[in-house]
Amino acid sequence: MSSKPALNTERPGADPLRSHQKDRYRSIIENLPNPVIVLDSDNRVDALSRTAAAFACASAGCGKSSGGYDSGKPFQYLLRKPVGMVFPWISGDIQSLDRFRAGDNGFEKRIELDGVARNFRVLVSEVLDAFGKRRGSVIALDDITEKRQAEIALRETTENLRKNIDELQRANQKILKQQKAVIEEERLKVLLQMAGATAHELNQPLMALLGNIELMTWEKDDSEKLVDRAKKIEKAGKRIADMVKKIQTIRHYELKPYAGDSHLLEFDRKVHILAVDDSDSDIDHLEALLADRKQVHLSRAHDIREVFRFISKTPVDLIFLDYLLPSGTGLDVLKKLREEGRDVPVIFITGQGDEMIASQAINSGAYDYLPKVNVTRESLNRVIKNTLDKFRLKKEVEAMMEKLAEMTIRDELTHLYNRRYFMEVFERETAAFQRYDTQLVLCMMDLDHFKNINDTYGHPAGE
């Protein structure tokens, strides 16, 4: 079979050598992987790649009836055609091609291929001869559809993230405003609980005091008994004085004015803070802000292992904890602190955009968080004070709850279990006796003739 002759697109009378060179150059362009179109000085198609042929007549109204490209013929039939006829989607910009130069960003075009619209970046570069005269143009198309879709998705994600951050920041500001009121409310609760417990404790020494005073009026002629009553009155008075002293030892913090519209936090004792961060610049910043706090001592740990090695040997009052650490994250530190039962207040120091992580940290047991970009003298004072206040109040409430629980089952004077405790234990043991069908023995002790003391001198004397 004889092969088809090569399509000749040259004008009659063309130089054979030049024709051969042009065929070679067109062959190179033809096999380029990206869509490339070469125009001559009259904006006619001089060469194009096979991939560019797919863009021919990529719009309605282009075909045999309009004198355009017939898709049934070889793509070489596109040569020598006006670019506006073959590529009608670019005809609107054909007048603008001259203003594009090499290195420019070109223009963006949305082209429909096989019923699917895609975005392309059209890059145009002029071809000049030795005298600087325009001999043609090279048009390259870059498919940027996926890039545009990714940009849209990124913008949407960024916008959603910005909204979340704004919402978290508003919530954080609201929390900060409410925090002071909450702390005062908790302090009031503790004081009320302490007042109730103190009133209960004061009741017995007051009754003893009043009872002995009453007995002194009856025994005014017996000097020995008067001396004994005076000693008991003195003992009751000391107990009352001790209780008053406990009330007076409620710790407080005081904020004194500081230059620069800030405050200087004064403590009634030294405060040891452990900063956990592998960034030297962040640690230097903290040290600079705390340099004038004589009562504050700042230590440093670089990773998780160093944290627990340090706190196992040295007690700390507060931990500044970064999120990203060489051997894990700050959340891992919070988890291990909880597992080991170490009750140390933690402030999470987060980087920009880590508000979501800060929320996880609060849920994991951190007392507060502070973005690194917002670490100032004033914010540091505030967060230290609020955290130590909350931790102290928590401890006071726990101690008071234990005290109140003990007071409900023990007699304050004799430290013996009272009737309530007896009934609780009796009911529990009786239930066990019935459940396991075992024997139960109850032994009661009564001091001989002790009732006569209460009957004669009253219950204050008996107690």
C-alpha positions as CSV (number, residue, x, y, z in Angstrom):
1,M,0.0,0.0,0.0
2,S,1.2,3.4,-0.9
3,S,1.4,5.9,2.0
4,K,-0.5,9.1,1.9
5,P,1.6,12.1,0.8
6,A,2.5,14.6,3.5
7,L,0.2,17.5,3.7
8,N,1.8,20.5,2.1
9,T,0.8,23.8,3.7
10,E,3.4,26.0,2.1
11,R,2.7,28.6,-0.6
12,P,3.6,27.6,-4.2
13,G,7.2,28.6,-5.1
14,A,8.6,28.3,-1.5
15,D,12.3,27.5,-1.0
16,P,12.7,23.7,-0.5
17,L,15.3,24.1,2.2
18,R,13.3,26.6,4.0
19,S,10.2,24.3,3.6
20,H,12.1,21.4,5.1
21,Q,13.2,23.5,8.1
22,K,9.7,24.7,8.7
23,D,8.3,21.1,8.5
24,R,10.9,20.1,11.2
25,Y,10.0,23.0,13.4
26,R,6.3,22.2,13.0
27,S,7.0,18.6,13.9
28,I,8.7,19.7,17.1
29,I,5.7,22.0,18.0
30,E,3.3,19.2,17.1
31,N,4.7,16.8,19.7
32,L,4.8,19.2,22.6
33,P,2.8,17.8,25.6
34,N,1.2,21.1,26.4
35,P,-1.3,23.1,24.2
36,V,0.9,25.5,22.2
37,I,-0.3,27.7,19.2
38,V,2.2,29.6,17.0
39,L,0.8,32.5,15.0
40,D,2.5,34.4,12.1
41,S,2.5,38.2,11.8
42,D,-1.0,38.1,10.3
43,N,-2.3,36.2,13.4
44,R,-2.8,33.0,11.3
45,V,-2.0,29.6,12.7
46,D,1.6,28.8,11.7
47,A,2.1,25.7,13.9
48,L,0.4,24.0,16.8
49,S,0.7,21.0,19.1
50,R,-1.7,18.0,18.9
51,T,-3.0,18.9,22.3
52,A,-3.9,22.3,21.1
53,A,-6.0,20.9,18.3
54,A,-8.6,19.8,20.9
55,F,-9.3,23.4,21.6
56,A,-10.2,24.2,18.0
57,C,-13.8,25.3,17.7
58,A,-14.4,24.8,21.4
59,S,-17.6,26.8,21.2
60,A,-20.9,26.9,19.3
61,G,-21.1,28.1,15.7
62,C,-17.7,26.7,14.6
63,G,-17.7,24.1,11.8
64,K,-18.1,23.5,8.1
65,S,-20.9,25.9,7.7
66,S,-18.8,28.8,9.1
67,G,-15.8,27.8,7.0
68,G,-14.0,26.7,10.1
69,Y,-12.2,23.5,11.1
70,D,-13.8,20.2,10.3
71,S,-12.9,17.8,13.1
72,G,-13.0,14.9,10.7
73,K,-9.9,16.1,8.9
74,P,-6.2,16.0,10.2
75,F,-5.4,18.7,12.6
76,Q,-2.8,20.1,10.0
77,Y,-5.8,21.6,8.2
78,L,-5.9,24.2,11.0
79,L,-2.6,25.7,9.6
80,R,-2.8,29.0,7.8
81,K,-6.3,29.6,9.2
82,P,-7.0,32.9,11.0
83,V,-6.8,32.3,14.7
84,G,-10.2,33.8,15.3
85,M,-11.8,31.2,12.9
86,V,-10.0,28.2,14.4
87,F,-10.1,29.3,18.0
88,P,-13.2,31.5,18.4
89,W,-12.9,31.6,22.1
90,I,-9.8,33.7,21.7
91,S,-11.1,36.0,19.0
92,G,-12.3,38.5,21.5
93,D,-8.8,38.8,22.9
94,I,-7.0,38.8,19.5
95,Q,-6.8,42.5,19.4
96,S,-5.2,42.5,22.9
97,L,-2.4,40.0,22.0
98,D,0.0,42.7,21.1
99,R,0.0,44.1,24.6
100,F,1.2,40.9,26.2
101,R,5.0,40.4,26.5
102,A,7.2,37.6,27.6
103,G,7.1,37.1,31.4
104,D,3.6,38.6,31.8
105,N,0.9,36.6,33.5
106,G,-1.3,36.5,30.4
107,F,-5.0,36.3,30.9
108,E,-7.4,33.7,32.2
109,K,-10.1,32.0,30.0
110,R,-12.9,29.6,30.8
111,I,-13.2,27.1,27.9
112,E,-15.8,24.3,27.5
113,L,-14.3,21.0,26.3
114,D,-16.6,18.0,25.8
115,G,-19.3,19.7,27.7
116,V,-17.1,20.4,30.7
117,A,-16.0,24.0,31.5
118,R,-12.3,24.3,32.5
119,N,-10.1,27.3,33.5
120,F,-6.9,28.0,31.5
121,R,-4.2,30.6,31.9
122,V,-3.4,31.9,28.4
123,L,0.2,33.0,28.1
124,V,1.3,35.1,25.0
125,S,4.8,35.8,23.9
126,E,5.9,37.8,20.9
127,V,8.4,36.5,18.3
128,L,10.7,39.3,17.1
129,D,13.3,39.3,14.3
130,A,16.8,40.6,14.5
131,F,15.5,44.2,13.9
132,G,12.9,44.0,16.6
133,K,10.0,43.6,14.2
134,R,7.2,41.3,15.3
135,R,7.2,38.1,13.2
136,G,4.4,36.3,15.2
137,S,3.3,35.1,18.6
138,V,3.4,32.0,20.7
139,I,0.3,31.1,22.7
140,A,0.6,28.5,25.5
141,L,-2.3,27.2,27.6
142,D,-2.0,26.1,31.2
143,D,-4.9,24.2,32.7
144,I,-5.5,25.8,36.1
145,T,-8.9,24.3,36.9
146,E,-7.7,22.2,39.8
147,K,-5.7,25.1,41.1
148,R,-8.7,27.4,41.0
149,Q,-10.8,24.7,42.7
150,A,-8.1,24.3,45.4
151,E,-8.0,28.1,45.8
152,I,-11.7,28.3,46.3
153,A,-11.7,25.5,48.8
154,L,-8.8,27.1,50.6
155,R,-10.6,30.4,50.7
156,E,-13.7,28.7,52.1
157,T,-11.7,26.8,54.7
158,T,-9.8,30.0,55.6
159,E,-13.0,31.9,56.0
160,N,-14.6,29.2,58.1
161,L,-11.4,29.0,60.3
162,R,-11.4,32.8,60.6
163,K,-15.0,32.7,61.8
164,N,-14.2,29.9,64.3
165,I,-11.2,31.9,65.6
166,D,-13.3,35.1,65.9
167,E,-16.0,33.1,67.7
168,L,-13.4,31.6,70.1
169,Q,-11.8,34.9,70.7
170,R,-15.1,36.5,71.5
171,A,-15.9,33.6,73.8
172,N,-12.5,34.0,75.4
173,Q,-13.0,37.7,76.0
174,K,-16.4,36.9,77.6
175,I,-14.8,34.2,79.8
176,L,-12.1,36.7,80.9
177,K,-14.8,39.3,81.8
178,Q,-16.7,36.7,83.8
179,Q,-13.7,35.1,85.4
180,K,-13.2,37.8,88.0
181,A,-16.8,37.6,89.0
182,V,-16.6,33.8,89.2
183,I,-13.5,33.9,91.4
184,E,-15.2,36.4,93.7
185,E,-18.3,34.2,93.8
186,E,-16.2,31.1,94.6
187,R,-14.3,33.1,97.3
188,L,-17.6,34.1,98.8
189,K,-18.8,30.5,98.8
190,V,-15.7,29.4,100.6
191,L,-16.0,32.1,103.1
192,L,-19.6,31.2,103.8
193,Q,-18.7,27.5,104.2
194,M,-15.8,28.5,106.5
195,A,-18.2,30.8,108.4
196,G,-20.7,27.9,108.9
197,A,-17.9,25.5,109.9
198,T,-16.3,28.0,112.2
199,A,-19.7,28.8,113.8
200,H,-20.1,25.0,114.4
201,E,-16.6,24.8,115.9
202,L,-17.1,27.9,118.1
203,N,-20.4,26.5,119.5
204,Q,-18.8,23.9,121.8
205,P,-16.1,26.1,123.4
206,L,-18.6,28.9,123.8
207,M,-21.0,26.5,125.5
208,A,-18.1,25.3,127.7
209,L,-17.2,28.9,128.5
210,L,-20.7,29.9,129.4
211,G,-21.3,26.7,131.4
212,N,-18.1,27.2,133.5
213,I,-19.1,30.9,134.1
214,E,-22.5,29.7,135.3
215,L,-20.9,27.1,137.6
216,M,-18.5,29.7,139.1
217,T,-21.6,31.6,140.4
218,W,-22.6,28.4,142.2
219,E,-19.2,27.6,143.5
220,K,-18.0,31.0,144.4
221,D,-17.2,29.9,148.0
222,D,-15.0,27.0,146.9
223,S,-11.6,28.4,145.9
224,E,-10.3,25.1,144.5
225,K,-13.2,24.7,142.2
226,L,-13.0,28.4,141.1
227,V,-9.4,27.8,140.1
228,D,-10.4,24.7,138.1
229,R,-13.2,26.6,136.4
230,A,-10.8,29.5,135.5
231,K,-8.5,27.0,133.8
232,K,-11.3,25.6,131.8
233,I,-12.5,29.1,130.8
234,E,-8.9,29.8,129.7
235,K,-8.8,26.6,127.7
236,A,-12.0,27.5,126.0
237,G,-10.8,31.0,125.3
238,K,-7.6,29.7,123.6
239,R,-9.7,27.4,121.4
240,I,-11.8,30.4,120.3
241,A,-8.6,32.5,119.7
242,D,-7.2,29.7,117.5
243,M,-10.3,29.6,115.4
244,V,-10.2,33.4,115.0
245,K,-6.5,33.1,113.9
246,K,-7.5,30.6,111.2
247,I,-10.0,33.0,109.8
248,Q,-7.3,35.7,109.7
249,T,-4.9,33.6,107.7
250,I,-7.0,33.7,104.5
251,R,-4.4,34.4,101.8
252,H,-5.0,37.3,99.4
253,Y,-3.1,38.7,96.4
254,E,-2.8,42.4,95.8
255,L,-2.3,44.2,92.4
256,K,-0.3,47.4,92.7
257,P,-0.2,50.0,89.9
258,Y,2.6,49.6,87.4
259,A,3.9,52.0,84.8
260,G,2.7,51.6,81.2
261,D,-1.0,51.0,82.0
262,S,-0.1,47.6,83.5
263,H,0.0,46.1,87.0
264,L,2.6,44.5,89.2
265,L,1.5,41.4,90.9
266,E,2.6,41.1,94.6
267,F,2.6,37.7,96.3
268,D,2.7,37.0,100.0
269,R,5.2,34.1,99.2
270,K,7.6,33.0,96.6
271,V,6.0,31.5,93.4
272,H,8.0,28.9,91.5
273,I,7.0,28.6,87.8
274,L,8.2,25.9,85.4
275,A,8.1,27.0,81.7
276,V,8.0,24.0,79.3
277,D,9.2,25.2,75.9
278,D,12.0,24.3,73.5
279,S,12.1,27.8,72.0
280,D,14.9,29.9,73.4
281,S,13.3,33.2,72.2
282,D,10.0,32.4,73.9
283,I,11.7,31.6,77.2
284,D,13.8,34.8,76.9
285,H,10.6,36.8,76.4
286,L,9.0,35.3,79.6
287,E,12.1,35.9,81.6
288,A,12.2,39.5,80.5
289,L,8.5,40.0,81.5
290,L,9.1,38.4,84.9
291,A,12.5,39.9,85.6
292,D,11.1,42.5,88.0
293,R,9.0,40.0,90.0
294,K,11.3,39.3,93.0
295,Q,8.9,36.7,94.4
296,V,8.7,34.8,91.1
297,H,11.3,32.2,90.2
298,L,11.2,30.8,86.6
299,S,12.7,27.4,85.7
300,R,12.7,25.7,82.4
301,A,12.2,22.2,80.9
302,H,12.7,21.4,77.2
303,D,10.6,18.2,76.8
304,I,8.1,15.9,78.6
305,R,10.8,13.7,80.2
306,E,12.5,16.7,81.7
307,V,9.2,18.0,83.1
308,F,8.5,15.0,85.2
309,R,12.1,14.6,86.2
310,F,12.1,18.2,87.4
311,I,8.8,18.1,89.3
312,S,9.6,14.8,91.0
313,K,12.5,16.6,92.7
314,T,11.4,20.2,93.0
315,P,7.8,21.4,93.9
316,V,6.4,24.0,91.5
317,D,3.4,26.3,91.9
318,L,2.6,26.7,88.3
319,I,3.5,25.3,84.8
320,F,3.6,27.3,81.6
321,L,3.1,24.6,78.9
322,D,3.8,24.9,75.1
323,Y,1.9,22.7,72.7
324,L,4.6,21.4,70.4
325,L,7.4,19.7,72.3
326,P,10.3,17.6,71.0
327,S,9.0,14.4,72.5
328,G,5.2,14.9,72.2
329,T,2.6,17.6,72.9
330,G,1.4,19.6,75.8
331,L,-1.7,17.5,75.8
332,D,0.5,14.5,76.6
333,V,1.9,16.3,79.6
334,L,-1.6,17.1,80.9
335,K,-2.6,13.4,80.5
336,K,0.4,12.2,82.4
337,L,-0.1,14.7,85.2
338,R,-3.6,13.5,85.5
339,E,-2.6,9.8,85.5
340,E,0.1,10.4,88.2
341,G,-2.3,12.4,90.3
342,R,-0.1,15.5,90.3
343,D,-2.3,18.5,91.1
344,V,-0.3,21.4,89.6
345,P,-2.1,24.3,87.8
346,V,-1.2,24.5,84.1
347,I,-1.4,27.5,81.8
348,F,-1.3,26.6,78.1
349,I,0.9,28.9,76.0
350,T,-0.4,28.5,72.4
351,G,0.9,29.7,69.0
352,Q,-1.1,31.7,66.6
353,G,-4.1,29.9,65.2
354,D,-4.0,27.2,68.0
355,E,-7.3,28.2,69.6
356,M,-8.8,24.8,68.8
357,I,-5.9,23.1,70.6
358,A,-6.3,25.5,73.5
359,S,-9.9,24.4,73.9
360,Q,-8.7,20.8,74.0
361,A,-6.2,21.8,76.7
362,I,-8.9,23.4,78.9
363,N,-11.0,20.2,78.6
364,S,-7.9,18.2,79.5
365,G,-7.4,20.1,82.8
366,A,-5.5,23.2,81.9
367,Y,-6.6,26.2,84.0
368,D,-6.2,28.8,81.3
369,Y,-4.5,29.5,78.0
370,L,-2.6,32.5,76.5
371,P,-1.7,33.0,72.8
372,K,2.0,33.7,72.4
373,V,1.3,36.8,70.4
374,N,-0.7,38.2,73.4
375,V,2.0,37.5,76.1
376,T,2.5,40.9,77.6
377,R,3.2,42.0,81.2
378,E,-0.4,42.8,81.8
379,S,-1.8,39.5,80.4
380,L,0.9,37.5,82.2
381,N,0.0,39.2,85.5
382,R,-3.7,38.5,84.9
383,V,-3.4,34.9,83.9
384,I,-1.0,34.1,86.8
385,K,-3.2,35.7,89.4
386,N,-6.4,34.1,88.1
387,T,-4.8,30.7,87.9
388,L,-3.3,30.8,91.4
389,D,-6.6,32.2,92.7
390,K,-8.6,29.4,91.1
391,F,-6.2,26.7,92.3
392,R,-6.1,28.1,95.8
393,L,-9.9,28.3,96.0
394,K,-10.1,24.7,94.7
395,K,-7.9,23.5,97.4
396,E,-9.7,25.5,100.1
397,V,-13.1,24.1,98.9
398,E,-11.7,20.6,98.9
399,A,-10.2,21.0,102.4
400,M,-13.5,22.6,103.7
401,M,-15.5,19.7,102.2
402,E,-13.3,17.2,104.0
403,K,-13.6,19.2,107.2
404,L,-17.4,19.5,106.9
405,A,-17.6,15.8,106.1
406,E,-15.5,15.0,109.2
407,M,-17.5,17.3,111.4
408,T,-20.7,15.5,110.4
409,I,-19.5,12.2,111.8
410,R,-17.1,13.3,114.7
411,D,-17.5,15.2,117.9
412,E,-15.3,18.3,117.9
413,L,-14.6,18.1,121.6
414,T,-13.9,14.4,122.1
415,H,-13.1,13.5,118.4
416,L,-15.2,10.4,118.9
417,Y,-17.7,9.3,116.2
418,N,-21.2,10.8,116.8
419,R,-24.7,9.3,116.7
420,R,-25.0,10.0,112.9
421,Y,-21.9,8.0,112.1
422,F,-23.1,5.2,114.5
423,M,-26.5,5.0,112.7
424,E,-24.8,5.0,109.2
425,V,-22.4,2.2,110.2
426,F,-25.2,0.3,112.0
427,E,-27.4,0.4,108.9
428,R,-24.6,-0.7,106.7
429,E,-23.5,-3.6,108.9
430,T,-27.1,-4.7,109.4
431,A,-27.6,-4.8,105.7
432,A,-24.5,-6.9,105.3
433,F,-25.6,-9.2,108.1
434,Q,-28.9,-9.8,106.4
435,R,-27.4,-10.2,102.9
436,Y,-24.8,-12.8,104.0
437,D,-26.9,-14.4,106.8
438,T,-24.2,-13.9,109.4
439,Q,-24.3,-13.0,113.1
440,L,-24.0,-9.5,114.3
441,V,-22.7,-8.5,117.8
442,L,-23.3,-5.0,119.1
443,C,-21.4,-3.8,122.2
444,M,-22.4,-0.5,123.9
445,M,-20.4,1.2,126.7
446,D,-21.8,3.5,129.3
447,L,-19.7,5.4,131.9
448,D,-21.0,4.7,135.4
449,H,-23.1,7.4,136.9
450,F,-22.0,9.9,134.1
451,K,-25.7,10.9,133.8
452,N,-25.5,12.3,137.3
453,I,-22.9,14.8,136.2
454,N,-25.1,16.1,133.4
455,D,-28.2,16.1,135.6
456,T,-26.3,18.0,138.4
457,Y,-24.1,20.4,136.6
458,G,-25.6,20.5,133.1
459,H,-24.4,19.3,129.7
460,P,-21.7,22.0,129.3
461,A,-20.0,20.6,132.4
462,G,-20.4,17.0,131.2
463,E,-18.8,17.8,127.9
